[in-house]
Amino acid sequence: MNRSLAWKLGTIGLLMLVLLIPLNMIDGLIAERQQHRQQVLDDIARSASYRQQITGPLLVVPYRKTVRQWKQGANGAERHLEEREISGKLFFLPEQFALQGDITTEERARGIYKARLYHLDSKIQGKFAVPAGLGIDKDLADYHFQQPFIALGISDIRGIGAGLTLSVNGEARVFRPGSQLSLLGDGVHASLASVDVTKPLALDFALDLRLQGTSQLDIKPIGRDTRVTLNSDWPHPAFVGDYLPVSRTVNDSGFSARWSTSFFSTNLEEALQDCTERSRCESFNNRRLGVSFMDPVDHYVKSDRATKYALLFIALTFAGFFLFEVLKALAVHPVQYGMVGLALAFFYLLLLSLTEHIGFALAYGVSATLCVGLIGYYVGHVLQSRLRGLSFCAALAALYGLLYGLLSAEDYALLMGSLLLFGLLGAVMVMTRKVDWFKAGNQRTAE
């Protein structure tokens, strides 16, 4: 058998390429399981309620306006005055908007998958301040105002709890389904009594809102002065949106966060005007603050990241195997290399399957222990020495430990990986500094 160095290195390289096939299959399996998990979570949300966004309340005053226009008559006839009516709505944002809410979370399970639901118990209050004439400075007599209403947008109305009532200047008003506004989507609205538009209007409002949702809660900072306070038992919040809390406390028992915004920071009045008058609603829709209740540990993402290091892991293990051949003048058959490579590939399959049941950290420890034990036992016989097998086993265990460190330290993964490779390269160079590579292959063949 030709045991030349070039032939052995070529064979090892070919084996690594062949091992890419099972590794790619495992990578595809991770994506498939991740997609299936998301489908289950979507099904749970579909039967309960999706992520929620609260928009409003807005004060809306529908109107009909008489428009007069001089038009030239046909065939040279005299000009005449033509009248027609147009309809529209006036929108008013609150001067003050405050939301105080307590959030509790629960898990809903379907098979091995779990979705996190939250229950918001909140009190919303604020004030509308409308100038005399509803801010119309000319042709006020041409306007015919209809019954005003207050609209509140809720992205998934299935999550609204019972007992939703509105108090306006101390008077109870009944909410009805539908926001009546396309810019708010789903929601509720409550009709108000007719108002005297010739005088300034002040409306103090308050409502208790109980809301259920999944994964995330968004709130639009609708007021000229907006203050939002949320308290929850969820210890892993991710604060999202355009505005972060001005203060927050996060510990093992939950979190408490407070937001404060103004019209200067949100520019929501101009964004609302662009939406209602020019149908450019992107800016209005994107203004939000909120919190995500997603689990911070995504086992599938970590498993996928682990497989990204698989080829490097196999290369380092084969390099260690090859060093034993060179330094101890042993002969290791390519089939034995292949057996060790398959055992390394099976680590990622074990990791994926166990992670779904016992969590990533414990699954990683169990999978690594099984693979290190199996490879150590096998290598001990291949290298014809129990001590060599234990040494190889210890080195492999150290590699698994370093890999776990890389997976856990996301911000420092590149730095740690670079230092690891540099250190391993340095160790190999030191160990093989006296090896005559021209004679290494022939020496093993002679023995």
N, C-alpha and C positions, 0 to 999 in steps of 0.2 A: 504494500500500500504506500502511495506517495504521501509522505508526511512533511513535505517542505513547508516552510513558513508561509509562503505566498498562498499555497493551496489551502492551508488551515484558515488564514485570515479571510480568504474569499468565501470559504464555506460558512464561516461565522457570519459574515455579512449577508450571505444568502438566507441563512436561517433567520436573521433579524427581519429581513423583508417578508419572509413567509409568515412570521409571527404577527405581522401587521394585519393579516386577514382576521384572526380571532379578535384582535384588539379593536379593529373597525366594527366588527359585529357587536362587540360589547358596547362600544360607543353608540351605535345605532339603537341598541336595546335601552340604553339610558334615556335617549331622546324619546323613544316610544313610551317608556314608563312615565316620563315627565309629562308627555302629552296626555296620557290616560289619566294621570292625577289631576291635571287641569280640567279635563272633561268632567270628572267626578265633582270637583269643587264648583264648577259652573252649574252642574245639576243641583247641588245643594243650595247654591245661591238662587237658582231659578225657583226652587220650592219655598224659599224663605224670602229673601230680598237681596238685591245687589248692593254695591257700594252706593252711598248716599251723598247728595249734595244739596245743601239748603241755600236757597236764593230768595232773598226778600226778608221782610215784606216790602212791597211797593204799593204806593197809593196811585190809583188809576182813575182818571176822570174822562169817560167817553164824551164826545161832543159831535154835533153837526154844525157846520158853518155855512152860512150863505155867502157865496162868491159872486160878485157882479163884474161883468166884462162887456165893454162896448165892442160890437161887431158890425162890420160893413154888410149892408144888405145885398142881395143878389141883383144882377143886372143894373147896377148903379143906384140901387135904392138907398135911402138914407140910413145912416148908422143907427143902431138901436141897442138898448141896454138889455143884456141877457143875464138872467140869474140862474144859478144852479147850487145844489148843496153837495158838500163833501163831508165825509165822516173821518174821525180820527180819535186819538186818545192822547191825553196829557199824562206824563209819568213824573212822579215825585219820589225821590229817595229820602229816607229818614235823616233827620238832623242828627239823631242819636240812635245807636243800635247796640244793644248789649245782650249777650247770650251767656248764661251760666248753666253748665251741664255736668252731670255725673254719668259716667259710662261704666257699665259692667260688661264683661265678655264671657262667652261660653263656647264650648267646642261641640260641633255636630259631626259625628263620624258616619262614614259609609264604607264598610269593609276596613281596609287598613289606612284609608285616607281620612283626614280630618280638616274641617273648615272652621274658621273662627268667626263667630257672630258677635256683634256688640249691640247693646241696648242703651240708648241715650235717653236720659230723663232731664229735660232742660226747661229753663224759663227764659223766654225772650221778651224783652221790653224795649221801648224806645219812644221817639217822638217825631211827628211830622210837623214842620213849620212851613205853611204855604202862604205866600204873599197875597195881598189883595188883588182881585182880578185874576187869580191863578197865574200871575206873572205875565199876563197878556197886556201889552201896553198900547194897543190900538185896535180899533174895530171890535171892541168887546161886545157890543150890542149884536153883532152878526153871529155870535156863538150861542148855541142852544145846548146847554149841558145836561147830560143824562145822569142817572144814578151812579155815584162814585162807588168804588169797591177797593178792598185791600187784597192783593194777590200774594201768595206764598208758594214758591217753587220747591217741590220735593222730587228728586230724580226718580225714585221708586215709591209710589204711593202705597204699595202693599205693606211697607214697613211702618206706616203711621199707626200709632196706638189709639185706643179709644179715648174719648173725653177731650177732643181737640176743640177748644173754644177760644174766642177772641174777645178781649175787653178793650173798648175804645172810649176814652174819657169816662171810665167807670161803668159803661153800658155794655152788656153782653151782646155779642154778635155771633151768628151761627156760620161756621165754615161749611162750604159746599164743595163737592168734588170738582176738580178742574181749575187750573189757574186762570183760564180765559185769555192767556197770553202765549203766543208761540215762542217768544224769547225765553220764557221760563219753563216751557215743556209741561210735564205733569205737575200737579200740585193741588192747591185748594184756593178758594176765594170766599170773601165775606162782603156782602153788600152793606153800604152805609146809608145813613139818612141824607137827604138832600142838604146841600150847604149853601150859605149865602156867599156868593163869589165876590161880592163887593167889599167884603171884610177879610182881614187876615185870618187864617185858619190854623189852629193848633190842635193836634190830635195826639194824645198819649195812648199808646197801645201796649198790651201785654197778652201773652199767651203761654200756655204750658204745652210743650211738644214732647211726646214720647215717640221715639223712632228706633226702628230696628234696621240693621244693615250688615254687610259683610266686608271685610278687608280694609275699608277706608271710609273716613268721614271728611267731607269738604264743606266749608262754609264760605260764602261770598261776603266780603267785608262791605256791606251794602250802605252803611251809614256815613254821613259826613264825619262823625266821630264813632268809631267802632271799637268795642271792647268785648273780647271773647275769653272765657275762662272754662277750662275743661279739667276734670279730675277723673281718673280711671284706675282700675285695678290691674291694667296691663303693664307689665314691667319692661317691655321692649318696644316703645313707640318709635316710629319714624315720622318726623315732622315734615310735611310736604307742602307744596304750593309756593306762591310768590312771596309769602310773608312768614318769617319764622317767629316763634314766640319771643316776647321781650324778656320773659323769665320762665324758667321751667325747673322742675325737680323730678328726678327719676331715681327710683330705688327698687328693691325687690318686691315691695308691696304695691307698686304702681307708679303713676306719674301725675303731676299737676303742672299745667301750662297756662300762660296768659298771653294773649295777643292784644295789640293796640295799634290801630291805623287811623289815618285821616284822609280826607279828600286830596290832600297834597301828595300823599304817597300812592294812592290808588287811582286817582284821576277817573273815578268810576262814572262821574256825571257826564263827562265827554264821551266815554266809552258807551254809555247807555244811549246817548244822543246819536252816535254813529250807528248803533244797532237799530234804533227805531226809525230813523229818518233815511239812512243810506243802506240799510240791510248789511252792514259790516259789523257782525257780532263777535268776531274772533277775540277782540280785545276784551269785550265784556265777559265772554264765557270763560276766558282764561284767568281772570282775577279770582283768586281763591287762597284760602289757608286751610290747613287740615292736618290730620294725623292718620297714619297707616297702622293697621293692626296685624300685618302679615308677620308670620313666624320668621325671625331673623336668620334661622339656620335652615337653608334649603339643602336637604341631603343630596338631591340629584345634581345640583350645581357643584357641590363638593366632589361627588363621585366623578362628574365629568371633568373637573379640574385634575383629579387624580390620574385619569387616563391620559391626560396631556403629557404627563411625565413618564408614561409606561415605556416608551421606546428608550428613553434615556436610562431608565431603571434597568431594563434588560441589557443595554449596552454596558453599563457599569458592572453588572453581575457577570456577564460573559468576559469582561476584561479581567475581573478577579479570577475567574476560572482559568483564563489564558495565562495569567501571571503564575499560577500554581504550576502549569505545564512548563513554563520557561524556567522558573527558579528551582523547581524540584525535579526537573527532567522527567515529568510524567506524561503519559499519552492519554488524552481524553477523546473519545470518539464523538463525531458530530451528533450522533443520535442522543448521546448523553447531554450535550449542549441543548438539543431540542427538548428533551424531557424537562430540564431546568427552566427553559423558556416558557413551556406550556404551564408549568406550575406558577410562574410569575404572572402569566396572563390570567390564570384562574383566580388569582388574588382579587382582581377587579370585578369578576363576576360574583365572587363571594361577598365582596364589599357591597355591591349594588343590592343583592338579594337580602342580605342581613340588615342593611340600613333601613329598609322599609319596615322592619319590625322592631329593632332594638336601638335605633339611632346611630348616627354616623360614628361618633367617638368609640362606642363599644363595638360596633361592627368592624371598625378599622382594627381595633386591638385583637379581636377574635380571628379575623381573616389573616392578619399579619402573623399571628402566633401559629396558626395552622400551616401557612405556607413556609414560614421559617423552619418549623419543626420537620416538615416533609422534606424540604430541600436539604436541610442539615443532615438528616438521616441518610438521604440518597448520596450526597456528596461525600460523606464519610466513607462510604463503600467505594465510590468512584476513585477517590484519592488515596484509598488503601490506608487510611489512618483516621481513627476516631478523633484525635486531637485536631487534625486538619479540618475535619468536618465541623467540630465545635467552633474552630476559629472562623471558618467560612460562615457558620450560622450566626456568630456574634457580629461579624461585619455586615451581614444582610439585615439583621435586626437593627443595627445602627442606621442603615440606609432607610429602612421603613420609618424609624423615628425622625430622621431628618426630613423625609417626605411629608410626614404629618405636620412638622413644624412649618414647612413651606405652604401647606394647605391652610393652616390656621393663621399665618401672618400674611394677610393679603397685601398690606401696604409695603411690606419688606420682602415679599417673595422673590422679586428680581435680585435684590441685593444678597439675600441668603443663598439663592441658587448660584449666583456668580461666584460667591466665596466658596461654596461647596465644591463646584467644579474645579476651581483653581486649586483648592486644597488637595483634591483627589489627583489632579494632574501632577502636582508637586510630589505627592507620595509615590506615584508610579515612577516618576523620573528618578527619585532617590533610590527606590528599590531596584531599578533596572540599570543603574548607572554603570555597572561593571559587566553587563551582559553583552556578549559578542553576538549580535543579531545575525551575522553571516553564518555562524556555526550552530545557532540555536536549533534550527530544524533538523540539521544533519545529526546533531548530537543525540536528539531523542530517537531518531531512526536507528542509530547504531545500537542504542541500548535495547 
